[in-house]
Amino acid sequence: MSHTGLEEAPRTTSQDGGGEGLLTVLIALGVNAAIAIVKSVVGAITGSAAMVAEAAHSWADAGNEVFLLLAEKRAVKAADERHPLGYGRAAYVWSMVAAFGLFAVGAAVSVWHGISVWGVDEGESDYTLAYIVLAVAFVLEGYSFLNAHRRVNRDAEERRISRFQFLQRTSDPTLRAVWVEDASALTGLVIAAAAMFLHQVTGDARWDAVGSILVGVLLGVVAVFLLARNMAFLVGEVGDPAVRARALRWLQERPEVVSVSYLHLEYVGPERMLLVGAVDLAGDERESEAAVMLQRVEDTLLEHPNVAAVVLSLSNPGHAPLALDEG
């Protein structure tokens, strides 16, 4: 477009990220399901508490991907009379369910198992098979992580912000979840391998229990982070300041608009926003003509794929216009 100044914003889920988002989740699901089965078998054979915790970790991640698939599918459902802003926020609901599952299944089970086997020494174990499984899992998890990491890197660079800032701000809950969960999975594998190694070297089985507890704590931190971010978007996360500034600039440059006294952008789904504003129109038009002008501006804004709905009204005469640096 000459659509709007919003066109300068990064590419979005609705534009070309939908297929990528689904592929990212499917890759993560396949990897975690396969790894969970193998870890469970090896955990039972070796009796390693850290390996059992890693198995719980992978099962929790695999279950989460199912919920994230539901989030991807539900969020793109077209708007209807009962949901005029669409179903985008459903993505945050399902992502919260996934995050709670990660906390309940992964974190709680791992910590409980570590505590329950504390001080219990089942004798010498051959961890060779466990090390092999962890190494293979690291390669597979690394592949899934790199797939998500490429998307995070690309979008963070386009927004000119750090990866951490992007993961905090992005309205795409599935990308955030897959990246964070894969990163924690790689960290968990290192913790499990170190715990088993220390058990072997020292002969103290408590190291294995420590590994299980640490994996659980790691998953708990990740789950709380994901729960907090999804809750923020559910209750109403405002649009990125840079995007708001572009929208304000675009409105101010419209020939029909003299000034803008109010502008609010709020996410209603992954990369979908509600725009509410108050403007002072050019000229001294009659009410019917002013309504037509406002509608024309709204229709142009709605052409942008990131805009789910627009509500513009006339500015109150007592309200001062916004300056561009307020965007």
C-alpha positions as a Markdown table, in Angstrom:
| # | Residue | x | y | z |
|---|---|---|---|---|
| 1 | Met | 0.0 | 0.0 | 0.0 |
| 2 | Ser | 0.9 | 2.9 | -0.1 |
| 3 | His | -1.4 | 1.1 | 2.3 |
| 4 | Thr | -0.1 | 2.9 | 5.3 |
| 5 | Gly | 3.1 | 3.8 | 7.1 |
| 6 | Leu | 2.6 | 0.5 | 8.9 |
| 7 | Glu | 3.9 | -1.1 | 5.7 |
| 8 | Glu | 7.4 | -0.4 | 7.0 |
| 9 | Ala | 6.8 | -2.8 | 9.8 |
| 10 | Pro | 8.4 | -6.2 | 9.7 |
| 11 | Arg | 6.7 | -9.0 | 7.8 |
| 12 | Thr | 4.1 | -10.7 | 9.8 |
| 13 | Thr | 2.3 | -14.0 | 10.5 |
| 14 | Ser | -0.7 | -12.9 | 8.5 |
| 15 | Gln | 1.5 | -12.0 | 5.5 |
| 16 | Asp | 3.9 | -14.8 | 5.2 |
| 17 | Gly | 4.6 | -16.2 | 8.7 |
| 18 | Gly | 1.6 | -18.4 | 9.0 |
| 19 | Gly | 3.1 | -21.3 | 7.0 |
| 20 | Glu | 6.4 | -20.8 | 8.7 |
| 21 | Gly | 4.8 | -20.8 | 12.1 |
| 22 | Leu | 3.0 | -24.1 | 11.4 |
| 23 | Leu | 6.2 | -25.7 | 10.1 |
| 24 | Thr | 8.1 | -24.5 | 13.2 |
| 25 | Val | 5.6 | -26.2 | 15.5 |
| 26 | Leu | 5.4 | -29.4 | 13.5 |
| 27 | Ile | 9.2 | -29.8 | 13.5 |
| 28 | Ala | 9.3 | -29.2 | 17.2 |
| 29 | Leu | 6.5 | -31.7 | 17.8 |
| 30 | Gly | 8.1 | -34.5 | 15.7 |
| 31 | Val | 11.5 | -34.0 | 17.4 |
| 32 | Asn | 10.1 | -33.9 | 20.9 |
| 33 | Ala | 7.8 | -36.9 | 20.5 |
| 34 | Ala | 10.7 | -39.1 | 19.1 |
| 35 | Ile | 13.1 | -37.9 | 21.8 |
| 36 | Ala | 10.6 | -38.4 | 24.6 |
| 37 | Ile | 10.0 | -42.1 | 23.7 |
| 38 | Val | 13.8 | -42.9 | 23.6 |
| 39 | Lys | 14.5 | -41.0 | 26.8 |
| 40 | Ser | 11.8 | -42.8 | 28.6 |
| 41 | Val | 13.2 | -46.2 | 27.6 |
| 42 | Val | 16.8 | -45.3 | 28.5 |
| 43 | Gly | 15.7 | -43.7 | 31.7 |
| 44 | Ala | 14.0 | -46.9 | 32.7 |
| 45 | Ile | 17.1 | -49.0 | 31.7 |
| 46 | Thr | 19.7 | -46.8 | 33.5 |
| 47 | Gly | 17.6 | -45.6 | 36.4 |
| 48 | Ser | 19.1 | -42.1 | 36.0 |
| 49 | Ala | 16.9 | -39.5 | 37.7 |
| 50 | Ala | 18.3 | -36.8 | 35.4 |
| 51 | Met | 17.3 | -38.9 | 32.3 |
| 52 | Val | 13.8 | -39.5 | 33.7 |
| 53 | Ala | 13.5 | -35.7 | 34.2 |
| 54 | Glu | 14.6 | -35.2 | 30.6 |
| 55 | Ala | 12.0 | -37.7 | 29.5 |
| 56 | Ala | 9.3 | -35.7 | 31.4 |
| 57 | His | 10.7 | -32.5 | 29.8 |
| 58 | Ser | 10.4 | -33.9 | 26.3 |
| 59 | Trp | 6.9 | -35.3 | 26.9 |
| 60 | Ala | 5.8 | -32.0 | 28.3 |
| 61 | Asp | 7.3 | -30.2 | 25.2 |
| 62 | Ala | 5.6 | -32.6 | 22.8 |
| 63 | Gly | 2.2 | -32.1 | 24.5 |
| 64 | Asn | 2.8 | -28.4 | 24.4 |
| 65 | Glu | 3.3 | -28.5 | 20.6 |
| 66 | Val | -0.2 | -30.0 | 20.2 |
| 67 | Phe | -1.7 | -27.0 | 22.1 |
| 68 | Leu | 0.4 | -24.7 | 20.0 |
| 69 | Leu | -0.9 | -26.3 | 16.8 |
| 70 | Leu | -4.4 | -25.6 | 18.1 |
| 71 | Ala | -3.3 | -22.0 | 18.8 |
| 72 | Glu | -2.1 | -21.6 | 15.2 |
| 73 | Lys | -5.3 | -23.1 | 13.7 |
| 74 | Arg | -7.8 | -21.3 | 16.0 |
| 75 | Ala | -6.1 | -17.9 | 15.7 |
| 76 | Val | -6.6 | -17.6 | 11.9 |
| 77 | Lys | -10.3 | -18.3 | 12.0 |
| 78 | Ala | -12.2 | -15.6 | 10.2 |
| 79 | Ala | -14.1 | -12.9 | 12.1 |
| 80 | Asp | -17.8 | -13.3 | 12.4 |
| 81 | Glu | -20.8 | -11.5 | 14.0 |
| 82 | Arg | -20.0 | -12.8 | 17.5 |
| 83 | His | -16.3 | -12.1 | 17.2 |
| 84 | Pro | -15.9 | -9.1 | 15.0 |
| 85 | Leu | -12.2 | -8.7 | 15.9 |
| 86 | Gly | -11.5 | -12.3 | 14.9 |
| 87 | Tyr | -10.2 | -15.2 | 17.0 |
| 88 | Gly | -6.6 | -14.1 | 17.3 |
| 89 | Arg | -6.6 | -14.0 | 21.1 |
| 90 | Ala | -7.4 | -17.7 | 21.2 |
| 91 | Ala | -3.7 | -18.2 | 20.3 |
| 92 | Tyr | -2.8 | -16.8 | 23.7 |
| 93 | Val | -5.4 | -19.0 | 25.5 |
| 94 | Trp | -4.0 | -22.2 | 24.0 |
| 95 | Ser | -0.4 | -21.0 | 24.5 |
| 96 | Met | -1.2 | -20.4 | 28.2 |
| 97 | Val | -2.6 | -24.0 | 28.5 |
| 98 | Ala | 0.6 | -25.2 | 26.9 |
| 99 | Ala | 2.7 | -23.2 | 29.3 |
| 100 | Phe | 0.8 | -24.5 | 32.3 |
| 101 | Gly | 1.3 | -28.0 | 31.0 |
| 102 | Leu | 5.0 | -27.4 | 30.9 |
| 103 | Phe | 4.9 | -26.2 | 34.5 |
| 104 | Ala | 2.7 | -29.0 | 35.8 |
| 105 | Val | 4.1 | -32.0 | 33.9 |
| 106 | Gly | 7.7 | -31.0 | 33.2 |
| 107 | Ala | 8.7 | -28.8 | 36.2 |
| 108 | Ala | 6.7 | -30.5 | 38.9 |
| 109 | Val | 7.4 | -34.1 | 37.9 |
| 110 | Ser | 11.1 | -33.4 | 37.5 |
| 111 | Val | 11.5 | -31.7 | 40.9 |
| 112 | Trp | 9.4 | -34.3 | 42.7 |
| 113 | His | 11.3 | -37.1 | 41.1 |
| 114 | Gly | 14.7 | -35.6 | 42.1 |
| 115 | Ile | 13.5 | -35.1 | 45.7 |
| 116 | Ser | 12.1 | -38.7 | 45.9 |
| 117 | Val | 15.3 | -40.3 | 44.8 |
| 118 | Trp | 17.6 | -38.1 | 46.9 |
| 119 | Gly | 20.2 | -40.2 | 48.6 |
| 120 | Val | 18.9 | -43.4 | 47.0 |
| 121 | Asp | 21.8 | -45.3 | 45.3 |
| 122 | Glu | 20.7 | -48.1 | 43.0 |
| 123 | Gly | 24.2 | -49.2 | 42.4 |
| 124 | Glu | 26.5 | -48.8 | 39.4 |
| 125 | Ser | 24.9 | -47.9 | 36.1 |
| 126 | Asp | 26.3 | -47.9 | 32.6 |
| 127 | Tyr | 25.4 | -44.5 | 31.2 |
| 128 | Thr | 27.0 | -45.1 | 27.8 |
| 129 | Leu | 23.6 | -45.5 | 26.1 |
| 130 | Ala | 22.2 | -42.5 | 28.0 |
| 131 | Tyr | 25.1 | -40.3 | 26.8 |
| 132 | Ile | 24.5 | -41.5 | 23.2 |
| 133 | Val | 20.8 | -40.6 | 23.5 |
| 134 | Leu | 21.5 | -37.2 | 25.0 |
| 135 | Ala | 24.0 | -36.5 | 22.1 |
| 136 | Val | 21.5 | -37.5 | 19.5 |
| 137 | Ala | 18.8 | -35.5 | 21.3 |
| 138 | Phe | 21.0 | -32.5 | 21.3 |
| 139 | Val | 21.5 | -32.7 | 17.5 |
| 140 | Leu | 17.7 | -33.0 | 16.9 |
| 141 | Glu | 16.7 | -30.3 | 19.4 |
| 142 | Gly | 19.4 | -28.1 | 17.9 |
| 143 | Tyr | 17.9 | -28.5 | 14.5 |
| 144 | Ser | 14.5 | -27.5 | 15.8 |
| 145 | Phe | 16.0 | -24.6 | 17.8 |
| 146 | Leu | 17.9 | -23.3 | 14.7 |
| 147 | Asn | 14.7 | -23.3 | 12.7 |
| 148 | Ala | 13.0 | -21.1 | 15.3 |
| 149 | His | 16.2 | -19.1 | 15.9 |
| 150 | Arg | 16.4 | -18.1 | 12.2 |
| 151 | Arg | 12.9 | -16.6 | 12.4 |
| 152 | Val | 13.6 | -14.8 | 15.7 |
| 153 | Asn | 16.9 | -13.4 | 14.3 |
| 154 | Arg | 15.3 | -12.2 | 11.1 |
| 155 | Asp | 12.3 | -10.5 | 12.8 |
| 156 | Ala | 14.5 | -9.0 | 15.5 |
| 157 | Glu | 16.8 | -7.5 | 12.9 |
| 158 | Glu | 13.9 | -6.1 | 10.9 |
| 159 | Arg | 12.6 | -4.4 | 14.1 |
| 160 | Arg | 16.1 | -3.3 | 15.0 |
| 161 | Ile | 15.9 | -4.7 | 18.5 |
| 162 | Ser | 17.7 | -7.5 | 20.4 |
| 163 | Arg | 16.5 | -11.1 | 20.3 |
| 164 | Phe | 15.6 | -10.8 | 24.0 |
| 165 | Gln | 13.5 | -7.7 | 23.3 |
| 166 | Phe | 11.8 | -9.5 | 20.4 |
| 167 | Leu | 10.9 | -12.5 | 22.5 |
| 168 | Gln | 9.4 | -10.2 | 25.1 |
| 169 | Arg | 7.4 | -8.1 | 22.6 |
| 170 | Thr | 6.4 | -10.4 | 19.8 |
| 171 | Ser | 2.7 | -11.0 | 19.5 |
| 172 | Asp | 3.4 | -14.5 | 18.0 |
| 173 | Pro | 3.0 | -16.8 | 21.0 |
| 174 | Thr | 4.0 | -20.0 | 19.1 |
| 175 | Leu | 7.3 | -18.7 | 17.9 |
| 176 | Arg | 8.1 | -17.4 | 21.4 |
| 177 | Ala | 7.2 | -20.8 | 22.9 |
| 178 | Val | 9.1 | -22.9 | 20.5 |
| 179 | Trp | 12.2 | -20.8 | 20.7 |
| 180 | Val | 12.2 | -20.7 | 24.5 |
| 181 | Glu | 11.3 | -24.4 | 25.0 |
| 182 | Asp | 14.0 | -25.5 | 22.5 |
| 183 | Ala | 16.6 | -23.3 | 24.2 |
| 184 | Ser | 15.6 | -24.8 | 27.6 |
| 185 | Ala | 15.7 | -28.3 | 26.1 |
| 186 | Leu | 19.3 | -27.9 | 25.0 |
| 187 | Thr | 20.2 | -26.5 | 28.4 |
| 188 | Gly | 18.4 | -29.4 | 30.1 |
| 189 | Leu | 20.4 | -31.9 | 28.1 |
| 190 | Val | 23.7 | -30.3 | 29.2 |
| 191 | Ile | 22.5 | -30.4 | 32.9 |
| 192 | Ala | 21.4 | -34.1 | 32.6 |
| 193 | Ala | 24.8 | -35.1 | 31.0 |
| 194 | Ala | 26.7 | -33.2 | 33.7 |
| 195 | Ala | 24.6 | -34.8 | 36.5 |
| 196 | Met | 25.2 | -38.3 | 35.2 |
| 197 | Phe | 28.9 | -37.7 | 34.7 |
| 198 | Leu | 29.3 | -36.3 | 38.3 |
| 199 | His | 27.4 | -39.3 | 39.6 |
| 200 | Gln | 29.8 | -41.6 | 37.8 |
| 201 | Val | 32.9 | -39.7 | 38.8 |
| 202 | Thr | 32.1 | -39.2 | 42.5 |
| 203 | Gly | 29.9 | -42.3 | 43.1 |
| 204 | Asp | 27.4 | -40.0 | 44.8 |
| 205 | Ala | 23.9 | -40.6 | 43.4 |
| 206 | Arg | 22.7 | -37.2 | 44.8 |
| 207 | Trp | 24.3 | -35.5 | 41.7 |
| 208 | Asp | 21.7 | -37.4 | 39.6 |
| 209 | Ala | 18.9 | -36.1 | 41.8 |
| 210 | Val | 20.3 | -32.6 | 41.6 |
| 211 | Gly | 20.2 | -32.8 | 37.8 |
| 212 | Ser | 16.6 | -33.8 | 37.9 |
| 213 | Ile | 15.7 | -30.9 | 40.3 |
| 214 | Leu | 17.7 | -28.4 | 38.2 |
| 215 | Val | 15.9 | -29.4 | 35.0 |
| 216 | Gly | 12.6 | -29.0 | 36.9 |
| 217 | Val | 13.5 | -25.5 | 38.1 |
| 218 | Leu | 14.6 | -24.5 | 34.5 |
| 219 | Leu | 11.2 | -25.6 | 33.2 |
| 220 | Gly | 9.4 | -23.8 | 35.9 |
| 221 | Val | 11.2 | -20.5 | 35.0 |
| 222 | Val | 10.4 | -21.0 | 31.3 |
| 223 | Ala | 6.7 | -21.8 | 32.1 |
| 224 | Val | 6.3 | -18.7 | 34.3 |
| 225 | Phe | 7.8 | -16.5 | 31.6 |
| 226 | Leu | 5.4 | -17.9 | 28.9 |
| 227 | Leu | 2.4 | -17.6 | 31.2 |
| 228 | Ala | 3.2 | -14.0 | 32.0 |
| 229 | Arg | 3.6 | -13.0 | 28.4 |
| 230 | Asn | 0.5 | -14.7 | 27.2 |
| 231 | Met | -1.5 | -13.2 | 30.0 |
| 232 | Ala | -0.3 | -9.8 | 29.1 |
| 233 | Phe | -1.6 | -10.2 | 25.5 |
| 234 | Leu | -4.9 | -11.6 | 26.7 |
| 235 | Val | -5.6 | -8.6 | 29.0 |
| 236 | Gly | -4.6 | -6.1 | 26.3 |
| 237 | Glu | -1.0 | -5.5 | 25.2 |
| 238 | Val | -0.5 | -2.2 | 23.4 |
| 239 | Gly | 1.1 | -2.0 | 20.0 |
| 240 | Asp | 4.9 | -1.6 | 19.7 |
| 241 | Pro | 5.8 | 2.1 | 20.1 |
| 242 | Ala | 7.6 | 2.1 | 16.7 |
| 243 | Val | 4.4 | 0.8 | 15.0 |
| 244 | Arg | 2.3 | 3.4 | 16.8 |
| 245 | Ala | 4.6 | 6.1 | 15.6 |
| 246 | Arg | 4.3 | 5.0 | 12.0 |
| 247 | Ala | 0.5 | 4.9 | 12.3 |
| 248 | Leu | 0.5 | 8.4 | 13.8 |
| 249 | Arg | 2.8 | 9.7 | 11.1 |
| 250 | Trp | 0.6 | 8.2 | 8.4 |
| 251 | Leu | -2.6 | 9.7 | 9.8 |
| 252 | Gln | -0.9 | 13.1 | 10.1 |
| 253 | Glu | 0.1 | 13.0 | 6.5 |
| 254 | Arg | -3.4 | 12.2 | 5.2 |
| 255 | Pro | -4.9 | 15.2 | 3.3 |
| 256 | Glu | -8.2 | 14.8 | 5.1 |
| 257 | Val | -6.5 | 14.9 | 8.6 |
| 258 | Val | -5.4 | 18.2 | 10.2 |
| 259 | Ser | -4.3 | 16.6 | 13.5 |
| 260 | Val | -4.6 | 13.5 | 15.7 |
| 261 | Ser | -5.6 | 14.0 | 19.4 |
| 262 | Tyr | -5.8 | 10.4 | 20.4 |
| 263 | Leu | -4.3 | 7.1 | 19.1 |
| 264 | His | -4.4 | 3.6 | 20.7 |
| 265 | Leu | -3.2 | 0.4 | 19.1 |
| 266 | Glu | -3.8 | -2.9 | 20.9 |
| 267 | Tyr | -3.1 | -6.5 | 19.9 |
| 268 | Val | -6.1 | -8.7 | 19.3 |
| 269 | Gly | -4.1 | -11.6 | 18.0 |
| 270 | Pro | -0.7 | -12.6 | 16.5 |
| 271 | Glu | 0.3 | -9.5 | 14.5 |
| 272 | Arg | -3.3 | -8.2 | 14.4 |
| 273 | Met | -4.2 | -4.9 | 16.0 |
| 274 | Leu | -7.2 | -2.8 | 16.9 |
| 275 | Leu | -6.7 | 0.9 | 16.1 |
| 276 | Val | -8.7 | 3.6 | 17.9 |
| 277 | Gly | -8.1 | 7.2 | 17.3 |
| 278 | Ala | -9.6 | 10.8 | 17.3 |
| 279 | Val | -8.8 | 13.2 | 14.5 |
| 280 | Asp | -9.5 | 16.7 | 13.4 |
| 281 | Leu | -10.6 | 16.8 | 9.8 |
| 282 | Ala | -9.6 | 19.4 | 7.2 |
| 283 | Gly | -12.2 | 22.0 | 6.3 |
| 284 | Asp | -15.5 | 22.7 | 8.0 |
| 285 | Glu | -17.6 | 19.8 | 6.5 |
| 286 | Arg | -21.1 | 19.0 | 7.4 |
| 287 | Glu | -21.6 | 15.9 | 9.6 |
| 288 | Ser | -22.5 | 13.6 | 6.8 |
| 289 | Glu | -19.5 | 14.7 | 4.7 |
| 290 | Ala | -17.2 | 14.3 | 7.8 |
| 291 | Ala | -18.5 | 10.8 | 8.3 |
| 292 | Val | -17.6 | 9.9 | 4.7 |
| 293 | Met | -14.1 | 11.3 | 5.1 |
| 294 | Leu | -13.6 | 9.3 | 8.4 |
| 295 | Gln | -14.8 | 6.2 | 6.7 |
| 296 | Arg | -12.4 | 6.7 | 3.8 |
| 297 | Val | -9.5 | 6.9 | 6.2 |
| 298 | Glu | -10.7 | 3.8 | 8.1 |
| 299 | Asp | -11.1 | 1.8 | 4.9 |
| 300 | Thr | -7.5 | 2.6 | 3.9 |
| 301 | Leu | -6.2 | 1.6 | 7.2 |
| 302 | Leu | -8.1 | -1.7 | 7.0 |
| 303 | Glu | -6.3 | -2.6 | 3.8 |
| 304 | His | -3.2 | -3.3 | 5.9 |
| 305 | Pro | -3.0 | -7.0 | 6.9 |
| 306 | Asn | -2.0 | -6.1 | 10.5 |
| 307 | Val | -5.1 | -4.1 | 11.2 |
| 308 | Ala | -8.1 | -6.1 | 12.4 |
| 309 | Ala | -10.4 | -3.1 | 13.1 |
| 310 | Val | -10.4 | 0.7 | 13.1 |
| 311 | Val | -12.5 | 3.1 | 15.1 |
| 312 | Leu | -12.0 | 6.8 | 14.3 |
| 313 | Ser | -13.9 | 9.7 | 15.8 |
| 314 | Leu | -13.7 | 13.5 | 15.6 |
| 315 | Ser | -11.4 | 15.1 | 18.1 |
| 316 | Asn | -12.8 | 17.0 | 21.1 |
| 317 | Pro | -12.1 | 20.7 | 20.5 |
| 318 | Gly | -10.4 | 20.9 | 23.9 |
| 319 | His | -7.9 | 18.1 | 23.3 |
| 320 | Ala | -4.5 | 19.1 | 22.1 |
| 321 | Pro | -3.1 | 17.3 | 19.0 |
| 322 | Leu | -0.4 | 14.6 | 19.5 |
| 323 | Ala | 3.1 | 15.4 | 18.5 |
| 324 | Leu | 4.9 | 12.8 | 16.4 |
| 325 | Asp | 7.5 | 12.1 | 19.1 |
| 326 | Glu | 4.6 | 11.0 | 21.3 |
| 327 | Gly | 4.1 | 8.0 | 19.0 |
